[in-house]
Amino acid sequence: MAITVGRDEKLMSRAILIDSDILIDHLRKEQSALDYIQQEIDDDSPLFISVISRIEILSPPFPPFFSA
């Protein structure tokens, strides 16, 4: 995948920002998330994740603050 500098308005109009919930479902092999991402890949949609989503995915889970 090539990295370009500058703005490509046509490319960015099709860009999709993938939420961390979808990424987590994909990693858990949830069929709906797998199908969604595959469909976007098949449609040649540029897929992106935010820095926040990346941190959420790579961070270890935290224990709950309150226990029931």
N, C-alpha and C positions, 0 to 999 in steps of 0.2 A: 504494500500500500504506500503510495507516494504522499509525502507531506508537502503541501503547497503553502506559500506565504501570500497573504492578501485575502480578499473576500471574493467568493464565488457565489453570487446571489442565487443562481439557479440551484446549485448544490445545497446551499443552506436552507432554501425553501422546502427541501425534501428531508432535511436532517431530523433525526429522531433522538431525543434524549431518553435513555433507558433508566427508569427508576430503580432504586436499590431493591424494592420488593420484587420486581420482575427478575432482577439478577439473582436474588436469593432463591426464588422459585426455579429458575433455570439451573442453578447449582444443585438444587434438590431433585432435579429431573422431573419437575411438574410438567405434565404434557402440554398444558395450555401455554405456559411460558416458552417451552421449547418450540411449539408451533408458531407462536407470535414472532419470536426472534428469527426463526427460519423463514417465515413469510417475508419479513422485512429484508433479510439478506437476499432472498430470491427476487425481490422487487428492486434490488440495487439501492436501497435506502442507506444513506450514510448514518451509522449508529454511533452514538457518543454516550459516555457516562460522565457525570460531574465528579469533581474532586470530593465532594461530600459523600456521594455514593461509593466512591472508591474507599474512602476512610471507613464507611459503615461496613463494607464487605470485608476489608482486611483487618478490622479491629476484632479482638476477642470479645465474646459476649460478656456483659456485665451482670453480676448477681442483682436480683431485684432489691430495691431499697426497703421494701416492706414485705414481710411474709404474712400470709393469711393464717 
